[in-house]
Amino acid sequence: MAANSSKTVIFAALAGNAAIAITKFVAAWFTGSSAMLSEGVHSLVDTGNQILLLYGIKQAAKPATPDHPFGHGLRLYFWAFVVAILIFGLGAGISIYQGIDKIQTPHAVENAWINYLVLTLGLVFEGGVWWVALRAFRKEKGSGSWIEAIRASKDPTIFTVLFEDSAALLGLLTAMLGIFLSQALGMPWLDGAASIVIGLILAVTAAFLAYECQSLLTGEGSSPDRT
């Protein structure tokens, strides 16, 4: 069933994001890296997002009632839309703010090896979750193109996790590059610039997810075999 596949993907993402969020915040505290702090916020927001998606699946599975004769399927789309707003408002907003603050008051990153270790672990965790989501979405995709499959999908949970983790992988690589360049070139403000780039990545991801979810909420019907 689609719901079982969705839950598997979300639980994998929840475990991975929760684990890496803690390590990112610890690394940011030890090193003073703005990019690492942005990554910690990113993973924390993603963890909360997975909880909201699980709640959305539970709400959408409720049977029809006199007040909701067509069921509660649209509730999943609503919570997926809330997830997109959180990615933009919290993830992107805080990352851009942290980046601007670091550029205005630059300071060198200390004990950078901690950042590199945590970012490498993050790539492993996020890469594993991304692969689980990719496999699940590939089964749903069929023979059509990826964009067509996303536009046609009536289950936003899998492609939401897939896009979240694609953004997470890009964010990790951006943070790693920003920290490396800030050290190699002796320009601490590049760490802040990396944080801003991470925020922009999240903003673009959030905008795309919000567009797809509002389309499901306002125009596309819920598929009867979604659960």
Residue frames relative to the residue before (quaternion, step in Angstrom):
aa qw qx qy qz dx dy dz
M 1.0000 0.0000 0.0000 0.0000 0.00 0.00 0.00
A 0.6004 -0.5964 0.3973 0.3550 3.56 -1.13 0.70
A 0.6404 0.5446 -0.3363 0.4245 3.58 0.99 -0.82
N 0.6397 0.5246 -0.3280 0.4560 3.58 1.00 -0.81
S 0.6440 0.5110 -0.3142 0.4749 3.58 0.98 -0.84
S 0.6477 0.5234 -0.3135 0.4563 3.57 0.98 -0.87
K 0.6680 0.5049 -0.3057 0.4532 3.57 0.91 -0.91
T 0.6210 0.5430 -0.3456 0.4473 3.59 1.00 -0.76
V 0.6607 0.5023 -0.2960 0.4728 3.56 0.94 -0.93
I 0.6900 0.4900 -0.2892 0.4473 3.59 0.87 -0.95
F 0.6474 0.5080 -0.3265 0.4651 3.60 0.95 -0.80
A 0.6274 0.5216 -0.3344 0.4717 3.59 1.03 -0.74
A 0.6671 0.4919 -0.2961 0.4747 3.58 0.96 -0.87
L 0.6355 0.5419 -0.3288 0.4409 3.58 0.98 -0.83
A 0.6748 0.4902 -0.2943 0.4665 3.59 0.89 -0.94
G 0.6816 0.5005 -0.2875 0.4497 3.57 0.90 -0.95
N 0.6962 0.4785 -0.2796 0.4563 3.59 0.86 -0.92
A 0.6400 0.5241 -0.3335 0.4523 3.58 0.99 -0.78
A 0.6671 0.5090 -0.3027 0.4519 3.57 0.95 -0.89
I 0.7306 0.4317 -0.2533 0.4645 3.58 0.81 -0.96
A 0.5662 0.5955 -0.3947 0.4111 3.63 1.11 -0.52
I 0.6524 0.5200 -0.3110 0.4553 3.56 0.93 -0.90
T 0.6917 0.4768 -0.2897 0.4586 3.58 0.83 -0.95
K 0.6301 0.5360 -0.3389 0.4481 3.60 1.05 -0.68
F 0.6688 0.4931 -0.3082 0.4631 3.58 0.91 -0.86
V 0.6281 0.5194 -0.3335 0.4738 3.58 1.03 -0.76
A 0.6634 0.5012 -0.3027 0.4659 3.59 0.93 -0.89
A 0.6430 0.5207 -0.3236 0.4590 3.61 0.99 -0.82
W 0.6444 0.5252 -0.3162 0.4572 3.58 1.03 -0.80
F 0.6974 0.4739 -0.2705 0.4647 3.58 0.97 -0.86
T 0.7965 0.3606 -0.1564 0.4595 3.57 0.92 -0.88
G 0.3689 -0.7454 0.4821 0.2756 3.59 1.15 -0.48
S 0.4005 0.7306 -0.4659 0.2980 3.59 1.18 0.45
S 0.4069 -0.7107 0.5253 0.2309 3.57 -0.81 1.05
A 0.6440 0.5258 -0.3216 0.4531 3.58 0.97 -0.85
M 0.6602 0.4980 -0.3121 0.4676 3.59 1.00 -0.79
L 0.6265 0.5212 -0.3378 0.4709 3.59 1.04 -0.73
S 0.6345 0.5214 -0.3243 0.4694 3.58 1.01 -0.80
E 0.6464 0.5116 -0.3140 0.4711 3.56 1.04 -0.78
G 0.6224 0.5336 -0.3412 0.4599 3.58 1.08 -0.69
V 0.6422 0.5050 -0.3104 0.4860 3.56 0.99 -0.87
H 0.6138 0.5637 -0.3301 0.4433 3.55 1.01 -0.88
S 0.7106 0.4488 -0.2656 0.4723 3.59 0.78 -1.02
L 0.6249 0.5328 -0.3411 0.4575 3.60 1.07 -0.69
V 0.6448 0.5045 -0.3129 0.4816 3.58 0.99 -0.84
D 0.6486 0.5165 -0.3195 0.4588 3.58 0.95 -0.85
T 0.6170 0.5409 -0.3433 0.4571 3.60 1.04 -0.75
G 0.6671 0.4880 -0.2940 0.4800 3.55 0.94 -0.90
N 0.6188 0.5615 -0.3347 0.4357 3.55 1.07 -0.74
Q 0.6528 0.5123 -0.3222 0.4556 3.56 0.96 -0.84
I 0.6188 0.5331 -0.3401 0.4662 3.59 1.05 -0.74
L 0.6602 0.5040 -0.3049 0.4660 3.59 0.98 -0.85
L 0.6451 0.5131 -0.3283 0.4612 3.60 1.00 -0.76
L 0.6314 0.5137 -0.3340 0.4754 3.60 1.02 -0.76
Y 0.6349 0.5139 -0.3218 0.4788 3.56 1.04 -0.78
G 0.6415 0.5325 -0.3172 0.4520 3.57 1.01 -0.82
I 0.6348 0.5203 -0.3242 0.4703 3.58 1.01 -0.82
K 0.6530 0.5151 -0.3102 0.4604 3.58 0.97 -0.89
Q 0.6712 0.4944 -0.2957 0.4665 3.59 0.93 -0.89
A 0.6733 0.5145 -0.2976 0.4398 3.58 0.96 -0.89
A 0.6581 0.5324 -0.3062 0.4354 3.58 1.16 -0.56
K 0.4549 0.6880 -0.4593 0.3297 3.61 1.22 -0.11
P 0.5002 -0.6634 0.4606 0.3123 3.61 -1.01 0.75
A 0.6514 -0.5135 0.3920 0.3978 3.53 -1.31 0.35
T 0.1207 -0.7678 0.6264 0.0586 3.54 -1.18 0.67
P 0.6882 -0.4541 0.3307 0.4591 3.62 -1.21 0.16
D 0.6830 0.4709 -0.2886 0.4780 3.60 1.06 -0.71
H 0.7720 0.1826 -0.1042 0.5999 3.57 1.21 -0.53
P 0.0896 -0.8603 0.5002 0.0396 3.59 0.51 1.19
F 0.7101 0.4259 -0.2585 0.4976 3.61 1.17 -0.42
G 0.6361 -0.5431 0.3259 0.4407 3.56 1.25 0.35
H 0.5118 -0.6532 0.4845 0.2770 3.54 -1.38 -0.13
G 0.2415 0.8331 -0.4757 0.1463 3.57 1.21 0.41
L 0.6361 0.5588 -0.3345 0.4139 3.59 1.05 -0.73
R 0.5338 0.6320 -0.4159 0.3777 3.60 1.19 -0.35
L 0.5970 0.5547 -0.3664 0.4491 3.59 1.09 -0.60
Y 0.6562 0.5064 -0.3060 0.4683 3.57 1.00 -0.84
F 0.6231 0.5413 -0.3400 0.4506 3.56 1.06 -0.76
W 0.7070 0.4522 -0.2773 0.4676 3.59 0.82 -0.94
A 0.5979 0.5312 -0.3633 0.4779 3.59 1.12 -0.53
F 0.6306 0.5184 -0.3254 0.4772 3.59 1.09 -0.71
V 0.6186 0.5321 -0.3341 0.4717 3.59 1.05 -0.78
V 0.6115 0.5526 -0.3374 0.4548 3.58 1.04 -0.81
A 0.6546 0.5114 -0.3119 0.4612 3.58 0.93 -0.91
I 0.6523 0.5080 -0.3163 0.4652 3.59 0.98 -0.83
L 0.6476 0.5188 -0.3194 0.4577 3.59 0.99 -0.79
I 0.6138 0.5377 -0.3505 0.4597 3.57 1.01 -0.79
F 0.6961 0.4675 -0.2755 0.4701 3.56 0.92 -0.91
G 0.7420 0.4556 -0.2455 0.4261 3.56 0.69 -1.12
L 0.7702 0.3346 -0.1804 0.5121 3.57 0.86 -0.94
G 0.7211 0.4581 -0.2641 0.4476 3.55 0.65 -1.12
A 0.7447 0.3965 -0.2256 0.4871 3.56 0.63 -1.13
G 0.6663 0.5315 -0.3124 0.4195 3.58 0.86 -0.94
I 0.6999 0.4563 -0.2743 0.4762 3.59 0.82 -0.98
S 0.6359 0.5356 -0.3359 0.4427 3.59 0.98 -0.78
I 0.6731 0.4799 -0.2967 0.4781 3.59 0.91 -0.89
Y 0.6347 0.5276 -0.3283 0.4593 3.59 1.00 -0.79
Q 0.6606 0.5025 -0.3050 0.4670 3.58 0.93 -0.92
G 0.6500 0.5312 -0.3150 0.4429 3.56 0.99 -0.81
I 0.6562 0.5029 -0.3058 0.4722 3.57 0.94 -0.89
D 0.6460 0.5232 -0.3159 0.4574 3.57 0.98 -0.86
K 0.6712 0.4932 -0.3026 0.4634 3.60 0.96 -0.83
I 0.6334 0.5205 -0.3330 0.4657 3.59 1.05 -0.71
Q 0.6766 0.4947 -0.2907 0.4615 3.58 1.00 -0.82
T 0.7874 0.1197 -0.0586 0.6018 3.59 1.07 -0.74
P 0.0431 -0.8525 0.5208 0.0094 3.61 0.47 1.18
H 0.0629 0.7612 -0.6450 0.0235 3.53 -1.17 0.68
A 0.5856 -0.6242 0.3960 0.3326 3.53 -1.06 0.80
V 0.4672 -0.6478 0.5292 0.2864 3.55 -1.17 0.69
E 0.2281 -0.7826 0.5676 0.1155 3.58 -0.85 0.99
N 0.8403 0.1196 -0.1042 0.5184 3.55 -1.19 0.63
A 0.0282 0.8645 -0.5008 0.0308 3.55 0.89 0.97
W 0.5490 0.6293 -0.4052 0.3720 3.59 1.12 -0.52
I 0.5841 0.5675 -0.3711 0.4461 3.59 1.17 -0.60
N 0.6434 0.5242 -0.3159 0.4598 3.56 0.98 -0.86
Y 0.6717 0.5007 -0.3049 0.4530 3.55 0.87 -0.94
L 0.6371 0.5239 -0.3283 0.4603 3.58 1.02 -0.78
V 0.6929 0.4750 -0.2794 0.4650 3.57 0.86 -1.00
L 0.6528 0.5120 -0.3201 0.4574 3.58 0.97 -0.80
T 0.6316 0.5180 -0.3316 0.4721 3.58 1.07 -0.70
L 0.6395 0.5001 -0.3198 0.4884 3.57 1.01 -0.82
G 0.6274 0.5458 -0.3282 0.4480 3.56 1.05 -0.78
L 0.6360 0.5246 -0.3259 0.4627 3.56 1.00 -0.80
V 0.6403 0.5145 -0.3217 0.4711 3.58 1.07 -0.77
F 0.6783 0.4904 -0.2901 0.4640 3.60 0.84 -1.02
E 0.7195 0.4491 -0.2533 0.4653 3.55 0.72 -1.11
G 0.6262 0.5417 -0.3358 0.4491 3.57 1.05 -0.74
G 0.6418 0.5226 -0.3201 0.4610 3.57 1.04 -0.77
V 0.6639 0.4872 -0.2979 0.4829 3.57 0.94 -0.90
W 0.6289 0.5434 -0.3261 0.4505 3.57 1.00 -0.86
W 0.6607 0.5074 -0.3066 0.4605 3.59 0.98 -0.84
V 0.6251 0.5241 -0.3375 0.4698 3.60 1.02 -0.77
A 0.6802 0.4816 -0.2869 0.4723 3.58 0.91 -0.93
L 0.6400 0.5316 -0.3278 0.4477 3.57 0.99 -0.80
R 0.6531 0.5111 -0.3129 0.4629 3.60 0.94 -0.87
A 0.6605 0.5015 -0.3081 0.4662 3.58 0.96 -0.88
F 0.6918 0.4661 -0.2882 0.4702 3.58 0.90 -0.86
R 0.5997 0.5636 -0.3617 0.4380 3.59 1.09 -0.64
K 0.6304 0.5189 -0.3321 0.4723 3.60 1.07 -0.73
E 0.6772 0.4855 -0.2823 0.4754 3.55 1.03 -0.83
K 0.6150 0.6160 -0.3341 0.3617 3.56 1.07 -0.80
G 0.2218 -0.7814 0.5488 0.1973 3.58 0.89 -0.91
S 0.7707 -0.3645 0.2666 0.4495 3.56 -1.10 -0.70
G 0.5399 0.6448 -0.3961 0.3686 3.60 1.23 -0.17
S 0.6410 -0.5059 0.3966 0.4193 3.55 -1.30 0.05
W 0.6641 -0.5093 0.3694 0.4040 3.57 -1.28 0.34
I 0.6670 0.4958 -0.3097 0.4620 3.60 0.89 -0.89
E 0.6426 0.5205 -0.3211 0.4615 3.58 0.97 -0.84
A 0.6515 0.5212 -0.3142 0.4529 3.57 1.00 -0.85
I 0.6434 0.5127 -0.3201 0.4698 3.59 1.01 -0.80
R 0.6793 0.4917 -0.2923 0.4597 3.57 0.92 -0.94
A 0.7179 0.4499 -0.2527 0.4674 3.60 1.05 -0.75
S 0.5456 0.6576 -0.3932 0.3395 3.60 1.17 -0.52
K 0.2277 -0.7605 0.5940 0.1301 3.55 -1.06 0.84
D 0.6554 0.4305 -0.3089 0.5382 3.59 1.31 0.12
P 0.1963 -0.8412 0.4936 0.1013 3.61 -0.08 1.26
T 0.5171 0.6906 -0.4147 0.2892 3.60 1.17 -0.38
I 0.6937 0.4804 -0.3013 0.4441 3.60 0.83 -0.92
F 0.7208 0.4179 -0.2898 0.4710 3.60 0.76 -0.90
T 0.5596 0.5716 -0.3994 0.4479 3.62 1.20 -0.36
V 0.6676 0.4787 -0.2935 0.4888 3.59 0.91 -0.92
L 0.6366 0.5390 -0.3294 0.4425 3.58 0.98 -0.84
F 0.6991 0.4473 -0.2747 0.4855 3.59 0.89 -0.88
E 0.5960 0.5615 -0.3557 0.4505 3.58 1.07 -0.70
D 0.7375 0.4199 -0.2387 0.4720 3.54 0.82 -0.98
S 0.5614 0.5478 -0.3961 0.4774 3.59 1.18 -0.38
A 0.6524 0.4933 -0.3008 0.4904 3.57 1.02 -0.85
A 0.6305 0.5414 -0.3322 0.4461 3.58 1.04 -0.77
L 0.6568 0.5022 -0.3138 0.4667 3.59 0.93 -0.85
L 0.6478 0.4999 -0.3159 0.4802 3.59 0.98 -0.82
G 0.6447 0.5298 -0.3150 0.4521 3.56 1.04 -0.80
L 0.6452 0.5197 -0.3161 0.4622 3.58 0.99 -0.83
L 0.6653 0.4897 -0.3002 0.4770 3.58 0.94 -0.87
T 0.6348 0.5258 -0.3228 0.4652 3.58 1.06 -0.77
A 0.6521 0.5110 -0.3111 0.4657 3.58 0.95 -0.88
M 0.6557 0.5155 -0.3117 0.4552 3.57 0.92 -0.89
L 0.6702 0.4888 -0.2940 0.4748 3.58 0.95 -0.89
G 0.6558 0.5255 -0.3146 0.4414 3.59 0.94 -0.86
I 0.6664 0.4889 -0.3001 0.4763 3.59 0.94 -0.88
F 0.6481 0.5215 -0.3202 0.4533 3.57 0.97 -0.87
L 0.6941 0.4710 -0.2830 0.4651 3.60 0.83 -0.94
S 0.6252 0.5415 -0.3505 0.4393 3.59 1.01 -0.73
Q 0.6826 0.4577 -0.2775 0.4976 3.57 1.12 -0.67
A 0.6919 0.5039 -0.2872 0.4300 3.55 0.80 -1.03
L 0.7627 0.3563 -0.1854 0.5069 3.58 1.01 -0.81
G 0.4122 -0.7207 0.4653 0.3069 3.57 1.26 -0.12
M 0.5455 0.5914 -0.3939 0.4444 3.58 1.10 0.72
P 0.2354 -0.8328 0.4847 0.1271 3.62 0.20 1.27
W 0.5963 0.6002 -0.3674 0.3862 3.59 1.10 -0.62
L 0.5474 0.6176 -0.4006 0.3980 3.61 1.20 -0.36
D 0.5590 0.5746 -0.3850 0.4573 3.58 1.21 -0.45
G 0.6631 0.4871 -0.2934 0.4868 3.57 1.04 -0.79
A 0.6185 0.5432 -0.3402 0.4546 3.56 1.06 -0.76
A 0.6281 0.5317 -0.3295 0.4629 3.58 1.05 -0.78
S 0.6265 0.5377 -0.3303 0.4574 3.57 1.07 -0.77
I 0.6413 0.5141 -0.3194 0.4717 3.59 1.02 -0.77
V 0.6357 0.5212 -0.3254 0.4672 3.58 0.98 -0.84
I 0.6206 0.5309 -0.3363 0.4689 3.60 1.00 -0.81
G 0.6516 0.5203 -0.3085 0.4578 3.57 0.97 -0.86
L 0.6573 0.5015 -0.3079 0.4708 3.58 0.99 -0.80
I 0.6077 0.5419 -0.3482 0.4645 3.59 1.06 -0.73
L 0.6711 0.4907 -0.2893 0.4745 3.56 0.95 -0.91
A 0.6368 0.5383 -0.3333 0.4401 3.58 0.99 -0.79
V 0.6592 0.4947 -0.3067 0.4761 3.59 0.94 -0.87
T 0.6400 0.5218 -0.3206 0.4640 3.58 0.98 -0.86
A 0.6692 0.5073 -0.2954 0.4556 3.56 0.90 -0.95
A 0.6459 0.5275 -0.3245 0.4465 3.58 0.96 -0.86
F 0.6632 0.4990 -0.3088 0.4645 3.59 0.95 -0.86
L 0.6709 0.4923 -0.3029 0.4646 3.60 0.90 -0.91
A 0.6375 0.5274 -0.3298 0.4546 3.58 0.99 -0.82
Y 0.6416 0.5272 -0.3233 0.4537 3.57 0.98 -0.84
E 0.6781 0.4874 -0.2954 0.4641 3.58 0.89 -0.92
C 0.6823 0.4923 -0.2963 0.4520 3.59 0.93 -0.86
Q 0.6516 0.4925 -0.3364 0.4687 3.60 0.97 -0.73
S 0.5902 0.5601 -0.3665 0.4512 3.57 1.14 -0.56
L 0.6585 0.4936 -0.3001 0.4823 3.56 1.02 -0.83
L 0.6695 0.5140 -0.2974 0.4462 3.57 1.01 -0.80
T 0.8128 0.3250 -0.1280 0.4662 3.58 0.91 -0.89
G 0.8351 0.2364 -0.1143 0.4834 3.60 1.08 -0.41
E 0.7567 0.3787 -0.2083 0.4905 3.56 0.93 -0.84
G 0.4309 -0.7140 0.4955 0.2430 3.56 -1.01 0.81
S 0.5363 -0.6177 0.4734 0.3266 3.52 -1.25 0.52
S 0.4374 -0.7005 0.5028 0.2554 3.54 -0.90 0.95
P 0.4771 -0.7040 0.4351 0.2957 3.65 -0.78 0.91
D 0.7151 0.4133 -0.2678 0.4961 3.64 1.15 -0.43
R 0.2960 0.7955 -0.4860 0.2080 3.58 1.19 0.46
T 0.7638 0.3468 -0.1901 0.5101 3.61 0.99 -0.80
